[in-house]
Amino acid sequence: MTKLMTTIALAVAGCAACVGQAIPAASQPEPRYEVFGGYSLLRGDMGTLYRPQGWALGMTTRFNPYVGLDAGLVGNTPVPADDGRKTSMSILMVGPRLSLPLHRFTLSANAGVGLTRWERAGWHSSVDCPPGEPIRLAWEGGMGVDFRVLPKVSLRLLQIDYMRTRYFSGQNGVFTTGVIYAFGRR
């Protein structure tokens, strides 16, 4: 547990150091904020056996058009796997987002560290989810494309993330799509 807490503290300190370098000076305008809501699909172990579906929420603070800090929460609801057992996963991630605005499209790349919780009804394997350790550290990296519909409203056409955890082989694909609402400076 001490090792996990140390890892989380170092990850938070690293993010804070990165954000400290990107925060604008007092004479610059306020940051732009973006709120995201949408649909999520998880491909557990990058295979076909586990595919919880659900919702995704997020917020990005943009310090300029190219650099931001992203925080996201994904909740995948229980769905029957191919073998009939129900699975669900919750994901909380924080990290940088780099963007490249191209007229009405925005290409982005993101990375994050955070926590995952995997629940499986009817599973009793100590290898998959040991008792007392339902929450595990994870990291992710991915990319996406957004399309601006109105000055403050965009569609996240697709975001694809590779997420690494200690569940199973730990290779998970997270696919999200949804709507973004922006406020603050433009």
C-alpha positions, 0 to 999 in steps of 0.5 A: 500500500505504501508503494502505491501511495508513493507512486500516486504522490509522484504522479500527482507531483509530476502532473503539477510540475508540468501544469506549473510550466504551462500556466499562463502569466497573470497578464494573459487571458483566463484559460479555456475550459471544455466539458465532455460527455459521451459514450464509452466502449471498453475492449478488455484485454484488446479481445472480444470477451469483455466489452462493457459499455457506458458513459464518459465524462471529462473536463479539460483546462486549456492554457493555450490552443495547444496544451491542456490538462485533462481529467476524465471519468469513465463508467462502464456498466455491467454487460454479460460477457460471452460466457454469461458473467457480468463485468464492469469497469470504472476509470479515473485518469488525469494528464496532459492533452496536446491539440492541433487545431485545423480549421473545424477539426482538432487532432489531439493526443493525451496521456494520463495516470489514474485508478481503475476498478474492475468488477465481475459478478460470479468471478472468484479468481484471486489472479484476476481480482485479489480480495482487498485490491479492487482498485489498481493503478493504471496509465493510458495514452491515446489520440482523438479527433473533434469536429467543431459544430458551433463556436462553443460546441464540438463533437468528439468523433472518436477518441481511442486510448490504450490503457494499461492496468494489472487486470488480466494481461492489462491491455485494454482499449477504451473508445469514446465519442460524445459532445464537448461544450467550451467556455472561457476565453476563445 
